[in-house]
Amino acid sequence: MPTLKTDSYTTEAEYQVYSDARGITVNTDTIDADLVLSADFINTYYNLADEYKLPDIEDDELALINKAALKAVELQQAGRLTIDFAAISGGLVKRTFKKADVLEKEIEYQDGTTPTYKPRVPELDLLVRPFLVGGGNLGKRLV
């Protein structure tokens, strides 16, 4: 079970209330992992100001970032945050070949490599923005 303020920004109970209000079905088989993975995603892909980083976050800051944390769990439950490498192809491009006369394109990837990019999640980007380095106290004015 994830520990609030250590490896998760929110709790299963908070996510249940959030999802019920939106008609979202909670995948209870993966919710514990999804709480941690969504926090990992936020910490990995966003340059949060120090006061919003786990595990040193205080209760006041945790309350402010909670909306973004809940959206991150929603996206993780929907499979939009972490990449299932078994379901996609890609990696480091070894060679690209294009034919203009027949509009053909071929991409060859290096063996043993995987894609390394941040999934596009603009709705989460907007919610996290006030808590980024250089975001100032914008997050506190929004609440």
N, CA, C and O atoms as a GROMACS GRO file, in nm:
protein
  572
    1MET      N    1   0.084  -0.118   0.000
    1MET     CA    2   0.000   0.000   0.000
    1MET      C    3   0.089   0.125   0.000
    1MET      O    4   0.180   0.135   0.082
    2PRO      N    5   0.065   0.218  -0.090
    2PRO     CA    6   0.146   0.340  -0.098
    2PRO      C    7   0.133   0.425   0.029
    2PRO      O    8   0.029   0.425   0.095
    3THR      N    9   0.239   0.496   0.060
    3THR     CA   10   0.240   0.584   0.176
    3THR      C   11   0.228   0.728   0.130
    3THR      O   12   0.312   0.776   0.055
    4LEU      N   13   0.124   0.796   0.176
    4LEU     CA   14   0.101   0.936   0.140
    4LEU      C   15   0.221   1.020   0.184
    4LEU      O   16   0.272   1.002   0.295
    5LYS      N   17   0.264   1.110   0.098
    5LYS     CA   18   0.375   1.203   0.121
    5LYS      C   19   0.512   1.134   0.116
    5LYS      O   20   0.614   1.200   0.132
    6THR      N   21   0.515   1.003   0.094
    6THR     CA   22   0.643   0.933   0.079
    6THR      C   23   0.658   0.886  -0.065
    6THR      O   24   0.758   0.917  -0.131
    7ASP      N   25   0.560   0.811  -0.114
    7ASP     CA   26   0.567   0.763  -0.252
    7ASP      C   27   0.438   0.788  -0.329
    7ASP      O   28   0.420   0.734  -0.438
    8SER      N   29   0.349   0.870  -0.273
    8SER     CA   30   0.225   0.904  -0.343
    8SER      C   31   0.178   1.043  -0.300
    8SER      O   32   0.198   1.084  -0.185
    9TYR      N   33   0.117   1.114  -0.394
    9TYR     CA   34   0.062   1.247  -0.365
    9TYR      C   35  -0.084   1.241  -0.320
    9TYR      O   36  -0.138   1.340  -0.272
   10THR      N   37  -0.147   1.126  -0.334
   10THR     CA   38  -0.288   1.114  -0.299
   10THR      C   39  -0.314   0.973  -0.248
   10THR      O   40  -0.224   0.889  -0.246
   11THR      N   41  -0.437   0.947  -0.205
   11THR     CA   42  -0.472   0.816  -0.150
   11THR      C   43  -0.577   0.748  -0.237
   11THR      O   44  -0.640   0.811  -0.322
   12GLU      N   45  -0.594   0.619  -0.213
   12GLU     CA   46  -0.697   0.545  -0.285
   12GLU      C   47  -0.835   0.602  -0.253
   12GLU      O   48  -0.919   0.613  -0.343
   13ALA      N   49  -0.859   0.639  -0.128
   13ALA     CA   50  -0.990   0.694  -0.088
   13ALA      C   51  -1.018   0.826  -0.160
   13ALA      O   52  -1.130   0.849  -0.206
   14GLU      N   53  -0.916   0.913  -0.170
   14GLU     CA   54  -0.934   1.040  -0.242
   14GLU      C   55  -0.960   1.015  -0.390
   14GLU      O   56  -1.044   1.081  -0.452
   15TYR      N   57  -0.887   0.918  -0.446
   15TYR     CA   58  -0.909   0.888  -0.588
   15TYR      C   59  -1.048   0.828  -0.610
   15TYR      O   60  -1.110   0.854  -0.713
   16GLN      N   61  -1.096   0.749  -0.517
   16GLN     CA   62  -1.230   0.690  -0.530
   16GLN      C   63  -1.336   0.800  -0.535
   16GLN      O   64  -1.428   0.794  -0.617
   17VAL      N   65  -1.326   0.900  -0.448
   17VAL     CA   66  -1.420   1.013  -0.448
   17VAL      C   67  -1.411   1.087  -0.581
   17VAL      O   68  -1.513   1.119  -0.642
   18TYR      N   69  -1.288   1.115  -0.626
   18TYR     CA   70  -1.263   1.184  -0.754
   18TYR      C   71  -1.325   1.107  -0.870
   18TYR      O   72  -1.395   1.164  -0.954
   19SER      N   73  -1.299   0.977  -0.875
   19SER     CA   74  -1.348   0.896  -0.988
   19SER      C   75  -1.500   0.880  -0.984
   19SER      O   76  -1.565   0.880  -1.088
   20ASP      N   77  -1.556   0.865  -0.864
   20ASP     CA   78  -1.702   0.853  -0.852
   20ASP      C   79  -1.771   0.979  -0.906
   20ASP      O   80  -1.874   0.969  -0.973
   21ALA      N   81  -1.715   1.095  -0.877
   21ALA     CA   82  -1.775   1.222  -0.923
   21ALA      C   83  -1.770   1.235  -1.075
   21ALA      O   84  -1.847   1.312  -1.132
   22ARG      N   85  -1.682   1.161  -1.139
   22ARG     CA   86  -1.665   1.170  -1.284
   22ARG      C   87  -1.714   1.046  -1.358
   22ARG      O   88  -1.701   1.038  -1.480
   23GLY      N   89  -1.769   0.951  -1.286
   23GLY     CA   90  -1.818   0.830  -1.350
   23GLY      C   91  -1.708   0.740  -1.401
   23GLY      O   92  -1.728   0.665  -1.497
   24ILE      N   93  -1.592   0.745  -1.339
   24ILE     CA   94  -1.477   0.664  -1.380
   24ILE      C   95  -1.474   0.538  -1.295
   24ILE      O   96  -1.489   0.545  -1.173
   25THR      N   97  -1.455   0.424  -1.357
   25THR     CA   98  -1.443   0.298  -1.285
   25THR      C   99  -1.298   0.281  -1.239
   25THR      O  100  -1.205   0.290  -1.320
   26VAL      N  101  -1.280   0.256  -1.111
   26VAL     CA  102  -1.147   0.237  -1.054
   26VAL      C  103  -1.102   0.093  -1.074
   26VAL      O  104  -1.175  -0.001  -1.040
   27ASN      N  105  -0.983   0.076  -1.129
   27ASN     CA  106  -0.925  -0.058  -1.141
   27ASN      C  107  -0.858  -0.090  -1.009
   27ASN      O  108  -0.743  -0.052  -0.985
   28THR      N  109  -0.929  -0.160  -0.923
   28THR     CA  110  -0.878  -0.187  -0.788
   28THR      C  111  -0.760  -0.283  -0.788
   28THR      O  112  -0.684  -0.288  -0.692
   29ASP      N  113  -0.743  -0.360  -0.896
   29ASP     CA  114  -0.629  -0.453  -0.905
   29ASP      C  115  -0.496  -0.379  -0.917
   29ASP      O  116  -0.392  -0.429  -0.873
   30THR      N  117  -0.500  -0.259  -0.976
   30THR     CA  118  -0.375  -0.188  -1.000
   30THR      C  119  -0.365  -0.054  -0.927
   30THR      O  120  -0.267   0.018  -0.945
   31ILE      N  121  -0.465  -0.019  -0.845
   31ILE     CA  122  -0.469   0.116  -0.787
   31ILE      C  123  -0.346   0.146  -0.702
   31ILE      O  124  -0.294   0.258  -0.710
   32ASP      N  125  -0.296   0.052  -0.622
   32ASP     CA  126  -0.178   0.080  -0.539
   32ASP      C  127  -0.058   0.114  -0.627
   32ASP      O  128   0.011   0.213  -0.602
   33ALA      N  129  -0.034   0.034  -0.727
   33ALA     CA  130   0.078   0.060  -0.817
   33ALA      C  131   0.056   0.190  -0.894
   33ALA      O  132   0.151   0.266  -0.916
   34ASP      N  133  -0.068   0.217  -0.934
   34ASP     CA  134  -0.097   0.338  -1.011
   34ASP      C  135  -0.076   0.465  -0.929
   34ASP      O  136  -0.035   0.567  -0.984
   35LEU      N  137  -0.103   0.460  -0.799
   35LEU     CA  138  -0.077   0.576  -0.713
   35LEU      C  139   0.072   0.608  -0.710
   35LEU      O  140   0.111   0.724  -0.717
   36VAL      N  141   0.154   0.505  -0.699
   36VAL     CA  142   0.299   0.524  -0.695
   36VAL      C  143   0.352   0.564  -0.833
   36VAL      O  144   0.434   0.655  -0.844
   37LEU      N  145   0.307   0.496  -0.938
   37LEU     CA  146   0.355   0.525  -1.073
   37LEU      C  147   0.318   0.666  -1.118
   37LEU      O  148   0.397   0.732  -1.186
   38SER      N  149   0.201   0.713  -1.080
   38SER     CA  150   0.161   0.849  -1.117
   38SER      C  151   0.249   0.952  -1.045
   38SER      O  152   0.285   1.054  -1.104
   39ALA      N  153   0.283   0.927  -0.919
   39ALA     CA  154   0.374   1.016  -0.846
   39ALA      C  155   0.514   1.011  -0.909
   39ALA      O  156   0.580   1.114  -0.924
   40ASP      N  157   0.558   0.891  -0.945
   40ASP     CA  158   0.688   0.877  -1.012
   40ASP      C  159   0.689   0.956  -1.143
   40ASP      O  160   0.789   1.021  -1.175
   41PHE      N  161   0.580   0.951  -1.218
   41PHE     CA  162   0.571   1.023  -1.344
   41PHE      C  163   0.585   1.174  -1.321
   41PHE      O  164   0.662   1.241  -1.390
   42ILE      N  165   0.511   1.226  -1.223
   42ILE     CA  166   0.519   1.369  -1.193
   42ILE      C  167   0.662   1.406  -1.153
   42ILE      O  168   0.715   1.507  -1.200
   43ASN      N  169   0.723   1.326  -1.067
   43ASN     CA  170   0.859   1.356  -1.021
   43ASN      C  171   0.964   1.340  -1.129
   43ASN      O  172   1.067   1.407  -1.125
   44THR      N  173   0.940   1.254  -1.225
   44THR     CA  174   1.037   1.229  -1.332
   44THR      C  175   1.028   1.333  -1.443
   44THR      O  176   1.130   1.383  -1.489
   45TYR      N  177   0.908   1.366  -1.487
   45TYR     CA  178   0.891   1.448  -1.606
   45TYR      C  179   0.867   1.597  -1.579
   45TYR      O  180   0.865   1.676  -1.673
   46TYR      N  181   0.849   1.634  -1.453
   46TYR     CA  182   0.826   1.775  -1.422
   46TYR      C  183   0.930   1.823  -1.321
   46TYR      O  184   0.961   1.752  -1.225
   47ASN      N  185   0.982   1.943  -1.342
   47ASN     CA  186   1.081   2.002  -1.254
   47ASN      C  187   1.008   2.078  -1.143
   47ASN      O  188   0.999   2.201  -1.146
   48LEU      N  189   0.956   2.003  -1.046
   48LEU     CA  190   0.878   2.062  -0.939
   48LEU      C  191   0.965   2.148  -0.848
   48LEU      O  192   1.083   2.117  -0.826
   49ALA      N  193   0.906   2.254  -0.795
   49ALA     CA  194   0.974   2.332  -0.692
   49ALA      C  195   0.996   2.242  -0.572
   49ALA      O  196   0.918   2.149  -0.548
   50ASP      N  197   1.102   2.267  -0.496
   50ASP     CA  198   1.141   2.179  -0.385
   50ASP      C  199   1.028   2.150  -0.287
   50ASP      O  200   1.016   2.037  -0.238
   51GLU      N  201   0.944   2.250  -0.257
   51GLU     CA  202   0.840   2.228  -0.157
   51GLU      C  203   0.731   2.131  -0.203
   51GLU      O  204   0.648   2.089  -0.123
   52TYR      N  205   0.730   2.095  -0.333
   52TYR     CA  206   0.629   2.002  -0.385
   52TYR      C  207   0.685   1.863  -0.414
   52TYR      O  208   0.613   1.778  -0.466
   53LYS      N  209   0.811   1.840  -0.381
   53LYS     CA  210   0.873   1.711  -0.411
   53LYS      C  211   0.850   1.613  -0.296
   53LYS      O  212   0.852   1.649  -0.179
   54LEU      N  213   0.827   1.488  -0.334
   54LEU     CA  214   0.821   1.380  -0.235
   54LEU      C  215   0.963   1.344  -0.196
   54LEU      O  216   1.051   1.351  -0.283
   55PRO      N  217   0.993   1.306  -0.076
   55PRO     CA  218   0.905   1.283   0.038
   55PRO      C  219   0.898   1.403   0.134
   55PRO      O  220   0.847   1.389   0.245
   56ASP      N  221   0.949   1.518   0.094
   56ASP     CA  222   0.959   1.632   0.184
   56ASP      C  223   0.841   1.727   0.180
   56ASP      O  224   0.846   1.835   0.238
   57ILE      N  225   0.734   1.690   0.112
   57ILE     CA  226   0.621   1.780   0.095
   57ILE      C  227   0.542   1.796   0.226
   57ILE      O  228   0.523   1.700   0.300
   58GLU      N  229   0.499   1.918   0.252
   58GLU     CA  230   0.419   1.947   0.371
   58GLU      C  231   0.270   1.937   0.335
   58GLU      O  232   0.234   1.935   0.218
   59ASP      N  233   0.186   1.930   0.436
   59ASP     CA  234   0.042   1.912   0.415
   59ASP      C  235  -0.020   2.023   0.331
   59ASP      O  236  -0.104   1.996   0.245
   60ASP      N  237   0.021   2.150   0.354
   60ASP     CA  238  -0.035   2.262   0.278
   60ASP      C  239  -0.005   2.248   0.129
   60ASP      O  240  -0.094   2.267   0.046
   61GLU      N  241   0.119   2.214   0.095
   61GLU     CA  242   0.157   2.197  -0.045
   61GLU      C  243   0.092   2.074  -0.106
   61GLU      O  244   0.055   2.074  -0.223
   62LEU      N  245   0.078   1.969  -0.025
   62LEU     CA  246   0.014   1.846  -0.074
   62LEU      C  247  -0.130   1.875  -0.115
   62LEU      O  248  -0.176   1.824  -0.217
   63ALA      N  249  -0.200   1.955  -0.037
   63ALA     CA  250  -0.338   1.991  -0.070
   63ALA      C  251  -0.345   2.068  -0.201
   63ALA      O  252  -0.440   2.052  -0.278
   64LEU      N  253  -0.245   2.152  -0.227
   64LEU     CA  254  -0.245   2.231  -0.350
   64LEU      C  255  -0.222   2.145  -0.475
   64LEU      O  256  -0.285   2.167  -0.578
   65ILE      N  257  -0.132   2.049  -0.465
   65ILE     CA  258  -0.097   1.968  -0.583
   65ILE      C  259  -0.191   1.848  -0.600
   65ILE      O  260  -0.178   1.773  -0.696
   66ASN      N  261  -0.286   1.831  -0.508
   66ASN     CA  262  -0.374   1.714  -0.510
   66ASN      C  263  -0.453   1.700  -0.639
   66ASN      O  264  -0.469   1.588  -0.688
   67LYS      N  265  -0.502   1.810  -0.696
   67LYS     CA  266  -0.580   1.802  -0.820
   67LYS      C  267  -0.496   1.744  -0.934
   67LYS      O  268  -0.545   1.661  -1.012
   68ALA      N  269  -0.372   1.786  -0.943
   68ALA     CA  270  -0.282   1.732  -1.046
   68ALA      C  271  -0.253   1.585  -1.018
   68ALA      O  272  -0.246   1.504  -1.110
   69ALA      N  273  -0.236   1.550  -0.890
   69ALA     CA  274  -0.208   1.411  -0.853
   69ALA      C  275  -0.325   1.320  -0.890
   69ALA      O  276  -0.304   1.210  -0.941
   70LEU      N  277  -0.446   1.365  -0.865
   70LEU     CA  278  -0.564   1.285  -0.898
   70LEU      C  279  -0.576   1.266  -1.050
   70LEU      O  280  -0.609   1.157  -1.096
   71LYS      N  281  -0.549   1.370  -1.127
   71LYS     CA  282  -0.552   1.359  -1.273
   71LYS      C  283  -0.445   1.261  -1.320
   71LYS      O  284  -0.468   1.184  -1.413
   72ALA      N  285  -0.329   1.264  -1.257
   72ALA     CA  286  -0.221   1.172  -1.294
   72ALA      C  287  -0.262   1.027  -1.268
   72ALA      O  288  -0.233   0.940  -1.349
   73VAL      N  289  -0.328   1.002  -1.156
   73VAL     CA  290  -0.375   0.865  -1.128
   73VAL      C  291  -0.479   0.824  -1.233
   73VAL      O  292  -0.476   0.711  -1.281
   74GLU      N  293  -0.569   0.915  -1.267
   74GLU     CA  294  -0.669   0.885  -1.371
   74GLU      C  295  -0.600   0.847  -1.502
   74GLU      O  296  -0.638   0.748  -1.566
   75LEU      N  297  -0.502   0.924  -1.542
   75LEU     CA  298  -0.431   0.897  -1.667
   75LEU      C  299  -0.353   0.765  -1.660
   75LEU      O  300  -0.346   0.691  -1.757
   76GLN      N  301  -0.295   0.738  -1.543
   76GLN     CA  302  -0.223   0.612  -1.525
   76GLN      C  303  -0.319   0.494  -1.532
   76GLN      O  304  -0.288   0.393  -1.595
   77GLN      N  305  -0.435   0.506  -1.469
   77GLN     CA  306  -0.535   0.398  -1.474
   77GLN      C  307  -0.583   0.374  -1.617
   77GLN      O  308  -0.619   0.262  -1.654
   78ALA      N  309  -0.583   0.481  -1.697
   78ALA     CA  310  -0.627   0.470  -1.837
   78ALA      C  311  -0.513   0.424  -1.929
   78ALA      O  312  -0.534   0.407  -2.050
   79GLY      N  313  -0.394   0.404  -1.874
   79GLY     CA  314  -0.280   0.357  -1.953
   79GLY      C  315  -0.213   0.466  -2.035
   79GLY      O  316  -0.148   0.436  -2.135
   80ARG      N  317  -0.229   0.592  -1.994
   80ARG     CA  318  -0.174   0.702  -2.073
   80ARG      C  319  -0.044   0.759  -2.019
   80ARG      O  320   0.017   0.844  -2.084
   81LEU      N  321   0.002   0.715  -1.903
   81LEU     CA  322   0.126   0.771  -1.849
   81LEU      C  323   0.246   0.681  -1.873
   81LEU      O  324   0.343   0.724  -1.936
   82THR      N  325   0.242   0.560  -1.824
   82THR     CA  326   0.356   0.471  -1.843
   82THR      C  327   0.342   0.399  -1.976
   82THR      O  328   0.232   0.369  -2.021
   83ILE      N  329   0.454   0.372  -2.036
   83ILE     CA  330   0.457   0.314  -2.169
   83ILE      C  331   0.467   0.162  -2.159
   83ILE      O  332   0.555   0.110  -2.090
   84ASP      N  333   0.377   0.093  -2.225
   84ASP     CA  334   0.384  -0.052  -2.233
   84ASP      C  335   0.472  -0.087  -2.352
   84ASP      O  336   0.427  -0.086  -2.467
   85PHE      N  337   0.598  -0.117  -2.323
   85PHE     CA  338   0.694  -0.141  -2.431
   85PHE      C  339   0.660  -0.264  -2.514
   85PHE      O  340   0.705  -0.275  -2.628
   86ALA      N  341   0.582  -0.356  -2.458
   86ALA     CA  342   0.541  -0.473  -2.534
   86ALA      C  343   0.438  -0.438  -2.640
   86ALA      O  344   0.421  -0.512  -2.738
   87ALA      N  345   0.367  -0.326  -2.621
   87ALA     CA  346   0.258  -0.289  -2.711
   87ALA      C  347   0.302  -0.193  -2.822
   87ALA      O  348   0.226  -0.170  -2.916
   88ILE      N  349   0.422  -0.138  -2.811
   88ILE     CA  350   0.467  -0.044  -2.914
   88ILE      C  351   0.602  -0.086  -2.968
   88ILE      O  352   0.675  -0.164  -2.906
   89SER      N  353   0.634  -0.033  -3.083
   89SER     CA  354   0.766  -0.059  -3.139
   89SER      C  355   0.842   0.072  -3.138
   89SER      O  356   0.784   0.180  -3.120
   90GLY      N  357   0.968   0.063  -3.158
   90GLY     CA  358   1.048   0.184  -3.164
   90GLY      C  359   1.180   0.167  -3.093
   90GLY      O  360   1.220   0.055  -3.060
   91GLY      N  361   1.247   0.277  -3.071
   91GLY     CA  362   1.378   0.278  -3.010
   91GLY      C  363   1.462   0.383  -3.078
   91GLY      O  364   1.410   0.479  -3.135
   92LEU      N  365   1.592   0.364  -3.073
   92LEU     CA  366   1.681   0.456  -3.141
   92LEU      C  367   1.677   0.428  -3.291
   92LEU      O  368   1.692   0.313  -3.334
   93VAL      N  369   1.658   0.531  -3.369
   93VAL     CA  370   1.647   0.514  -3.513
   93VAL      C  371   1.784   0.480  -3.570
   93VAL      O  372   1.882   0.553  -3.549
   94LYS      N  373   1.790   0.371  -3.640
   94LYS     CA  374   1.914   0.328  -3.705
   94LYS      C  375   1.919   0.381  -3.847
   94LYS      O  376   2.024   0.424  -3.895
   95ARG      N  377   1.802   0.379  -3.916
   95ARG     CA  378   1.798   0.420  -4.054
   95ARG      C  379   1.655   0.458  -4.091
   95ARG      O  380   1.560   0.392  -4.049
   96THR      N  381   1.639   0.565  -4.168
   96THR     CA  382   1.510   0.605  -4.222
   96THR      C  383   1.521   0.610  -4.373
   96THR      O  384   1.617   0.664  -4.427
   97PHE      N  385   1.422   0.553  -4.441
   97PHE     CA  386   1.422   0.551  -4.586
   97PHE      C  387   1.286   0.602  -4.634
   97PHE      O  388   1.182   0.552  -4.591
   98LYS      N  389   1.288   0.701  -4.723
   98LYS     CA  390   1.164   0.755  -4.778
   98LYS      C  391   1.170   0.751  -4.929
   98LYS      O  392   1.275   0.778  -4.988
   99LYS      N  393   1.057   0.717  -4.992
   99LYS     CA  394   1.044   0.720  -5.136
   99LYS      C  395   0.934   0.820  -5.169
   99LYS      O  396   0.818   0.800  -5.130
  100ALA      N  397   0.969   0.924  -5.239
  100ALA     CA  398   0.871   1.028  -5.270
  100ALA      C  399   0.776   0.988  -5.382
  100ALA      O  400   0.660   1.030  -5.381
  101ASP      N  401   0.822   0.908  -5.476
  101ASP     CA  402   0.736   0.876  -5.591
  101ASP      C  403   0.617   0.788  -5.555
  101ASP      O  404   0.515   0.794  -5.623
  102VAL      N  405   0.628   0.706  -5.451
  102VAL     CA  406   0.517   0.622  -5.410
  102VAL      C  407   0.475   0.647  -5.265
  102VAL      O  408   0.401   0.568  -5.206
  103LEU      N  409   0.522   0.755  -5.207
  103LEU     CA  410   0.489   0.793  -5.069
  103LEU      C  411   0.509   0.676  -4.972
  103LEU      O  412   0.418   0.636  -4.900
  104GLU      N  413   0.628   0.623  -4.974
  104GLU     CA  414   0.661   0.510  -4.889
  104GLU      C  415   0.766   0.554  -4.787
  104GLU      O  416   0.858   0.630  -4.821
  105LYS      N  417   0.753   0.508  -4.663
  105LYS     CA  418   0.849   0.541  -4.559
  105LYS      C  419   0.880   0.416  -4.478
  105LYS      O  420   0.790   0.340  -4.443
  106GLU      N  421   1.006   0.395  -4.450
  106GLU     CA  422   1.049   0.279  -4.373
  106GLU      C  423   1.144   0.327  -4.264
  106GLU      O  424   1.237   0.403  -4.291
  107ILE      N  425   1.121   0.284  -4.141
  107ILE     CA  426   1.208   0.319  -4.029
  107ILE      C  427   1.262   0.191  -3.968
  107ILE      O  428   1.186   0.098  -3.940
  108GLU      N  429   1.392   0.185  -3.948
  108GLU     CA  430   1.455   0.071  -3.885
  108GLU      C  431   1.512   0.116  -3.751
  108GLU      O  432   1.582   0.217  -3.744
  109TYR      N  433   1.481   0.041  -3.644
  109TYR     CA  434   1.526   0.077  -3.510
  109TYR      C  435   1.642  -0.012  -3.469
  109TYR      O  436   1.652  -0.127  -3.510
  110GLN      N  437   1.730   0.044  -3.387
  110GLN     CA  438   1.842  -0.034  -3.337
  110GLN      C  439   1.792  -0.142  -3.243
  110GLN      O  440   1.700  -0.119  -3.165
  111ASP      N  441   1.852  -0.258  -3.250
  111ASP     CA  442   1.814  -0.369  -3.163
  111ASP      C  443   1.842  -0.334  -3.017
  111ASP      O  444   1.941  -0.269  -2.985
  112GLY      N  445   1.752  -0.378  -2.930
  112GLY     CA  446   1.772  -0.362  -2.787
  112GLY      C  447   1.744  -0.223  -2.733
  112GLY      O  448   1.776  -0.195  -2.617
  113THR      N  449   1.684  -0.136  -2.814
  113THR     CA  450   1.651  -0.002  -2.765
  113THR      C  451   1.500   0.014  -2.759
  113THR      O  452   1.426  -0.058  -2.827
  114THR      N  453   1.456   0.107  -2.677
  114THR     CA  454   1.313   0.133  -2.663
  114THR      C  455   1.288   0.282  -2.674
  114THR      O  456   1.381   0.362  -2.655
  115PRO      N  457   1.167   0.321  -2.704
  115PRO     CA  458   1.136   0.464  -2.712
  115PRO      C  459   1.158   0.531  -2.576
  115PRO      O  460   1.130   0.472  -2.472
  116THR      N  461   1.206   0.652  -2.578
  116THR     CA  462   1.227   0.726  -2.453
  116THR      C  463   1.171   0.866  -2.472
  116THR      O  464   1.243   0.959  -2.509
  117TYR      N  465   1.045   0.880  -2.447
  117TYR     CA  466   0.981   1.010  -2.459
  117TYR      C  467   0.869   1.020  -2.358
  117TYR      O  468   0.817   0.919  -2.310
  118LYS      N  469   0.832   1.142  -2.326
  118LYS     CA  470   0.722   1.166  -2.233
  118LYS      C  471   0.592   1.161  -2.311
  118LYS      O  472   0.577   1.231  -2.411
  119PRO      N  473   0.497   1.079  -2.267
  119PRO     CA  474   0.367   1.078  -2.335
  119PRO      C  475   0.304   1.217  -2.329
  119PRO      O  476   0.324   1.291  -2.233
  120ARG      N  477   0.228   1.252  -2.432
  120ARG     CA  478   0.160   1.383  -2.434
  120ARG      C  479   0.039   1.377  -2.343
  120ARG      O  480  -0.054   1.299  -2.365
  121VAL      N  481   0.041   1.460  -2.240
  121VAL     CA  482  -0.070   1.470  -2.146
  121VAL      C  483  -0.092   1.618  -2.113
  121VAL      O  484  -0.061   1.661  -2.002
  122PRO      N  485  -0.144   1.695  -2.209
  122PRO     CA  486  -0.157   1.840  -2.187
  122PRO      C  487  -0.245   1.876  -2.069
  122PRO      O  488  -0.222   1.978  -2.004
  123GLU      N  489  -0.346   1.793  -2.038
  123GLU     CA  490  -0.431   1.823  -1.924
  123GLU      C  491  -0.355   1.816  -1.793
  123GLU      O  492  -0.383   1.892  -1.700
  124LEU      N  493  -0.258   1.724  -1.783
  124LEU     CA  494  -0.175   1.716  -1.664
  124LEU      C  495  -0.070   1.827  -1.664
  124LEU      O  496  -0.040   1.884  -1.559
  125ASP      N  497  -0.016   1.859  -1.781
  125ASP     CA  498   0.081   1.968  -1.792
  125ASP      C  499   0.025   2.097  -1.734
  125ASP      O  500   0.094   2.168  -1.660
  126LEU      N  501  -0.099   2.128  -1.766
  126LEU     CA  502  -0.162   2.251  -1.716
  126LEU      C  503  -0.182   2.249  -1.565
  126LEU      O  504  -0.166   2.351  -1.499
  127LEU      N  505  -0.218   2.134  -1.510
  127LEU     CA  506  -0.241   2.125  -1.367
  127LEU      C  507  -0.112   2.130  -1.286
  127LEU      O  508  -0.112   2.177  -1.172
  128VAL      N  509  -0.002   2.082  -1.343
  128VAL     CA  510   0.126   2.080  -1.273
  128VAL      C  511   0.201   2.212  -1.286
  128VAL      O  512   0.285   2.244  -1.201
  129ARG      N  513   0.173   2.288  -1.389
  129ARG     CA  514   0.248   2.410  -1.419
  129ARG      C  515   0.271   2.503  -1.299
  129ARG      O  516   0.383   2.551  -1.281
  130PRO      N  517   0.170   2.530  -1.215
  130PRO     CA  518   0.193   2.622  -1.103
  130PRO      C  519   0.297   2.574  -1.002
  130PRO      O  520   0.347   2.653  -0.922
  131PHE      N  521   0.330   2.446  -1.004
  131PHE     CA  522   0.418   2.388  -0.904
  131PHE      C  523   0.560   2.367  -0.955
  131PHE      O  524   0.644   2.310  -0.885
  132LEU      N  525   0.586   2.413  -1.077
  132LEU     CA  526   0.718   2.395  -1.136
  132LEU      C  527   0.814   2.502  -1.087
  132LEU      O  528   0.773   2.609  -1.041
  133VAL      N  529   0.943   2.471  -1.096
  133VAL     CA  530   1.043   2.571  -1.063
  133VAL      C  531   1.019   2.691  -1.152
  133VAL      O  532   1.006   2.678  -1.274
  134GLY      N  533   1.014   2.809  -1.092
  134GLY     CA  534   0.984   2.930  -1.167
  134GLY      C  535   0.836   2.961  -1.172
  134GLY      O  536   0.796   3.065  -1.224
  135GLY      N  537   0.754   2.871  -1.119
  135GLY     CA  538   0.610   2.893  -1.117
  135GLY      C  539   0.567   2.990  -1.010
  135GLY      O  540   0.452   3.033  -1.006
  136GLY      N  541   0.662   3.027  -0.920
  136GLY     CA  542   0.632   3.122  -0.814
  136GLY      C  543   0.523   3.070  -0.722
  136GLY      O  544   0.516   2.950  -0.696
  137ASN      N  545   0.440   3.157  -0.672
  137ASN     CA  546   0.332   3.120  -0.583
  137ASN      C  547   0.200   3.108  -0.656
  137ASN      O  548   0.094   3.115  -0.594
  138LEU      N  549   0.205   3.090  -0.787
  138LEU     CA  550   0.084   3.083  -0.867
  138LEU      C  551  -0.011   2.977  -0.812
  138LEU      O  552  -0.132   3.000  -0.805
  139GLY      N  553   0.043   2.861  -0.772
  139GLY     CA  554  -0.040   2.753  -0.721
  139GLY      C  555  -0.118   2.794  -0.597
  139GLY      O  556  -0.233   2.754  -0.579
  140LYS      N  557  -0.057   2.874  -0.512
  140LYS     CA  558  -0.125   2.915  -0.390
  140LYS      C  559  -0.236   3.015  -0.419
  140LYS      O  560  -0.334   3.021  -0.345
  141ARG      N  561  -0.222   3.093  -0.526
  141ARG     CA  562  -0.328   3.189  -0.561
  141ARG      C  563  -0.444   3.120  -0.628
  141ARG      O  564  -0.555   3.174  -0.629
  142LEU      N  565  -0.423   3.002  -0.685
  142LEU     CA  566  -0.531   2.930  -0.753
  142LEU      C  567  -0.628   2.865  -0.655
  142LEU      O  568  -0.743   2.838  -0.690
  143VAL      N  569  -0.583   2.841  -0.534
  143VAL     CA  570  -0.666   2.769  -0.438
  143VAL      C  571  -0.751   2.864  -0.358
  143VAL      O  572  -0.828   2.820  -0.272
   0.00000   0.00000   0.00000
